Amino acid sequence: MYVEKRRIGSNVKYYLVHSYREKGKVRKIRKYMGQNLPKHELEETGNNAKKHILGLLEELKTEIFLFTLTKSQISKLNKYDKKIKIIHFDQRQWQIFKEEFVYNTNAIEGSAINREEVPEILHKQRVSEAEELETRGVAKAVEYIRSTKDDLSIDLIKKLHKICFKGSKNFAGQIRKVEVAVMNSRGEILHQGVPFLQLNSALKDMVSWHKENKSKFRPLVLAAIIHNQFEYIHPFQDGNGRVGRLLLNFILLKNEYPPISIALENSMEYYRTLQEYQKNQNLKPTIEFLVWQYRKTLNKVTTKKNR
């Protein structure tokens, strides 16, 4: 903050000014302090003006990559947290969750392996087919996010990709060096990934944002933001959906929340919420969808009988 003087004739008006950057543009807040102020009065009114500006800054919007949220909007989103039940899985429930997650997250991406085959593949001594390797890989990645003490980082993101796709993709764990696009069945582009020359910068921004802003959001909202932004960036040549859903659960588990398995039968609604984030800067549909999937996951994991 600094004092700005405006001379009008023989008079001098004093303003306290604060500059900040929003969406790449420099903005300023000015607070009028008075006219022709002596030094002691200028100091006193300057302190009052500073308190006023700090109060305004509290209500300024928090930047969320593609858009911004006010303190009030953040508070409303955080209230969705109350709609979910926080429980801790026992070992049997973790096994059920892992199998559900592995099946659904791979099936959403087109895997032909059915739910009943997953336990058998996970217990095989050796697998060689690409889809079986990815079934095993995603299961290992679930165990990794469950046990790791690491914080969110680019290295963690690359490690998750490598765990998932080692042996099935020759670019496992490598940030892409090509452009990618998500298309629908008619060949129409639904989303263009961040240009590959900007990927490192985009991922660094996401990691830095998480570190600086995570205390403002409840875990469910924070996980949704990181997941959606990761999908927007699309840093890998393939496998972004699976790594993104692992990151969603990484954030939840890091905050001692149970994980979510997004069901295959709800994948169209899932994609719609991603589109709302990317096209309309609307996070609310994702939060509401995740609450729904949370309840489905917990119901399936906690009520399923032993085989």
HELIX and SHEET records of a PDB file:
HELIX    1   1 LYS A   39  GLU A   59  1                                  21    
HELIX    2   2 LYS A   71  ASN A   78  1                                   8    
HELIX    3   3 LYS A   79  LYS A   83  5                                   5    
HELIX    4   4 GLN A   91  ILE A  108  1                                  18    
HELIX    5   5 GLU A  117  HIS A  123  1                                   7    
HELIX    6   6 ALA A  130  SER A  147  1                                  18    
HELIX    7   7 ILE A  154  PHE A  165  1                                  12    
HELIX    8   8 PHE A  196  GLN A  198  5                                   3    
HELIX    9   9 LEU A  199  ASN A  213  1                                  15    
HELIX   10  10 LYS A  214  LYS A  216  5                                   3    
HELIX   11  11 PRO A  219  ILE A  233  1                                  15    
HELIX   12  12 ASN A  240  LYS A  254  1                                  15    
HELIX   13  13 LEU A  264  ASN A  266  5                                   3    
HELIX   14  14 SER A  267  ASN A  280  1                                  14    
HELIX   15  15 LYS A  284  THR A  303  1                                  20    
SHEET    1   A 3 TYR A   2  ILE A   8  0                                        
SHEET    2   A 3 ASN A  11  GLU A  22 -1                                        
SHEET    3   A 3 LYS A  25  GLN A  35 -1                                        
SHEET    1   B 2 THR A  62  ILE A  64  0                                        
SHEET    2   B 2 PHE A  67  LEU A  69 -1                                        
SHEET    1   C 2 ALA A 181  MET A 183  0                                        
SHEET    2   C 2 ILE A 189  GLN A 192 -1                                        
END                                                                             
